[in-house]
Amino acid sequence: MLFRNYICAKLKDKSGNAIITGVVATTILGITIVLVGNGYLSTLKFKARTEQKAALTPILDAVLTSVTKTEFFKETDGVPPNETITAPAFMTRLLGTDGLDVPGGGKLIQFDTNSAALLSEPNAIAKANLCKTASKAPLVPSSKNDPSTFIFCVSLKNTNLASPNTFFGSDAGFAVFKVVLRPVDSSQKDFLTSSTTWGTFVDDPDRQRNFQAEITYSIFWGKKNDSVNSFEKFGITIKDLG
């Protein structure tokens, strides 16, 4: 009798241990699945960000290159750039009548207040508010003695050429540019402490070879009325004019 009770007790102990072991194993398996799942999702997100970054790089380069190839600093039909230039004339020479083509992307067009307002990210809202007036009268040299500096806003228009992961493939987008024309032999100190006058640039007969454009940019794009999926890309670069 005592022996039977001892055996039953042992069986109960083993059964209890088996249940505990099963619960622990199930818990560990569940945690493992969650961790693996989170890791997989993180990998997907990282992959998506990497793919988006890769998609943006050539489009960004195309945007900046297009800006430096425009007519606002070139001779047009043998006529050099104006000694003074008005804001409307500058925007016309920059964008033309139908927008500035960006290969593989779309077009840069006159700043569209309504489109820019769709981006609800705080910094985008602040810059869009500034552009409401700045785009109508961008900063341009008003005399030969003024710095060769241009600040202007444009909107991004998709022409069905852009990937959904790029600036032009989004619901809305706009950009703020500061373009400074500098001699190609400018030193780092010159870039930081001095500026070239508009007259120095205009009066140089070989200006496209002798000058470069220093471009500071902020580009905003994303889904309309979605602050989480509204983005900004900013930076500074040097581009040849030729």
C-alpha positions in Angstrom: 0.0 0.0 0.0 2.8 2.3 1.0 4.7 1.4 -2.2 1.6 2.1 -4.4 1.2 5.6 -2.7 4.9 6.3 -3.3 4.6 5.4 -7.0 1.5 7.5 -7.4 3.2 10.5 -5.8 6.2 10.1 -8.1 3.9 10.0 -11.1 2.1 13.1 -10.0 5.4 14.9 -9.5 6.5 13.8 -13.0 3.2 14.9 -14.4 3.5 18.3 -12.7 7.0 18.8 -13.9 6.0 17.8 -17.4 3.3 20.4 -17.3 5.7 23.1 -16.0 8.2 22.1 -18.6 5.6 22.3 -21.3 4.5 25.8 -20.2 8.1 27.0 -20.1 8.9 25.5 -23.5 5.7 27.1 -25.0 6.6 30.5 -23.5 10.1 30.3 -24.8 8.8 29.3 -28.2 6.4 32.2 -28.2 9.0 34.7 -27.2 11.3 33.3 -29.9 8.6 33.7 -32.5 8.0 37.3 -31.4 11.6 38.2 -31.4 12.2 36.5 -34.8 9.1 38.3 -36.1 10.2 41.6 -34.9 13.6 41.1 -36.3 12.1 40.1 -39.6 9.9 43.3 -39.6 12.9 45.4 -38.7 14.8 43.8 -41.5 12.0 44.6 -43.9 11.8 48.2 -42.7 15.6 48.6 -43.0 15.4 47.1 -46.5 12.7 49.5 -47.4 14.6 52.5 -46.1 17.7 51.3 -47.9 15.8 50.9 -51.2 14.2 54.3 -50.8 17.6 55.9 -50.1 19.0 54.2 -53.2 16.1 55.3 -55.2 16.4 58.9 -54.0 20.2 59.3 -54.8 20.0 59.5 -58.6 16.8 61.6 -58.5 18.4 64.1 -56.1 21.5 64.3 -58.3 19.2 64.9 -61.3 17.4 67.7 -59.5 20.6 69.5 -58.6 22.2 69.0 -62.0 19.0 70.4 -63.7 19.1 73.5 -61.5 22.7 74.2 -62.6 21.9 73.7 -66.3 19.2 76.4 -66.5 19.2 79.6 -68.4 19.4 82.1 -65.5 23.2 82.3 -65.8 23.8 81.5 -69.4 23.8 83.5 -72.6 20.5 83.1 -74.4 20.7 83.7 -78.2 23.9 85.6 -77.7 22.5 87.8 -75.0 24.4 87.5 -71.6 22.6 87.4 -68.3 21.1 90.7 -67.3 23.2 93.1 -65.2 20.2 93.2 -63.0 17.5 90.6 -62.9 14.0 90.8 -61.5 12.4 88.0 -59.5 9.8 87.1 -62.2 12.5 87.1 -64.9 14.6 84.8 -62.8 11.9 82.3 -62.3 11.0 82.4 -66.0 14.6 81.7 -67.0 14.9 79.0 -64.3 11.7 77.1 -65.0 10.7 78.1 -68.5 7.1 78.2 -69.4 6.3 74.5 -68.7 8.6 73.7 -65.8 12.2 72.5 -65.5 12.6 68.8 -66.6 14.4 66.5 -64.2 15.5 63.3 -66.1 13.9 60.2 -64.6 11.8 62.2 -62.2 9.4 64.9 -63.2 9.5 68.7 -63.3 10.3 71.6 -61.0 7.4 74.1 -61.3 6.3 77.3 -59.7 5.7 76.9 -56.0 2.2 75.5 -55.3 1.0 76.7 -51.9 -2.0 74.3 -51.9 0.1 71.3 -52.7 2.8 72.1 -50.2 0.1 72.6 -47.5 -0.7 68.8 -47.8 2.6 68.0 -46.0 1.8 68.1 -42.3 5.4 67.6 -40.9 6.2 70.7 -38.7 9.4 71.7 -40.5 7.6 71.3 -43.9 4.8 73.5 -42.7 7.2 76.2 -41.5 9.2 76.2 -44.8 6.0 76.2 -46.8 4.7 79.2 -45.0 7.9 81.1 -45.8 7.7 80.0 -49.4 4.2 81.4 -49.8 5.8 84.8 -50.2 9.4 83.9 -51.0 8.4 82.0 -54.1 6.5 85.0 -55.5 9.6 87.3 -55.0 12.7 85.1 -54.5 15.9 86.6 -53.4 18.0 87.6 -56.5 20.8 90.1 -57.1 19.3 93.5 -57.8 22.6 95.1 -59.0 26.1 94.1 -60.1 27.3 94.9 -56.6 25.0 92.4 -54.9 26.3 88.9 -54.0 25.6 86.3 -56.7 23.1 84.5 -54.5 19.7 83.2 -55.3 17.1 81.8 -52.9 13.9 80.3 -54.3 11.1 77.7 -53.8 9.7 75.3 -56.3 7.2 72.5 -56.2 7.8 69.0 -57.5 5.5 67.7 -60.3 5.4 64.0 -61.2 5.2 63.3 -65.0 4.6 59.5 -64.4 8.3 58.9 -64.7 9.1 58.7 -61.0 9.1 55.7 -58.7 6.6 55.9 -55.8 9.7 55.9 -53.5 11.0 59.2 -54.8 10.3 62.8 -54.3 8.2 63.0 -57.4 6.3 59.8 -56.8 4.8 61.1 -53.5 1.5 62.8 -52.9 3.1 66.2 -52.6 6.6 67.8 -52.6 8.4 71.1 -52.7 12.0 72.3 -52.4 13.9 75.3 -51.1 17.2 76.2 -52.8 20.0 78.6 -52.1 22.4 78.9 -55.1 25.7 80.8 -54.7 27.9 81.2 -57.8 31.6 81.1 -56.9 34.9 80.9 -58.9 36.1 77.4 -59.4 39.4 78.3 -57.7 37.7 79.4 -54.5 39.4 78.2 -51.4 37.6 76.7 -48.4 38.2 80.0 -46.6 36.6 81.9 -49.6 33.6 79.6 -49.4 33.2 80.4 -45.7 34.1 84.1 -45.6 33.6 85.8 -48.9 31.0 86.1 -51.7 31.3 86.8 -55.4 29.3 89.7 -56.8 26.8 89.3 -59.6 28.8 91.7 -61.7 32.0 89.6 -61.4 30.0 86.6 -62.7 28.1 88.5 -65.5 31.2 90.2 -66.8 33.2 87.0 -67.2 32.9 85.9 -70.9 33.8 82.3 -69.9 31.5 82.3 -66.8 30.3 78.7 -67.2 33.8 77.3 -67.2 35.1 79.7 -64.4 32.3 79.4 -61.9 30.5 76.7 -59.9 27.2 76.6 -58.1 27.2 75.9 -54.4 23.7 74.6 -53.7 22.1 74.4 -50.3 18.8 72.5 -50.5 15.9 71.2 -48.4 13.4 68.9 -50.2 10.1 68.0 -48.6 7.9 65.1 -49.8 5.5 62.5 -48.5 1.9 61.4 -48.1 -0.7 64.1 -47.8 -1.9 65.0 -44.3 0.4 62.3 -42.8 3.1 63.7 -40.5 4.6 60.2 -40.0 5.2 59.7 -43.7 6.4 63.2 -44.6 10.1 63.6 -45.0 12.9 66.1 -45.5 16.2 65.7 -47.4 18.7 68.5 -46.9 22.3 69.1 -47.7 24.9 71.2 -49.6 26.8 70.3 -52.7 29.0 71.9 -55.4 28.0 71.5 -59.1 29.7 72.6 -62.3 27.9 75.0 -64.6 29.2 73.6 -67.9 
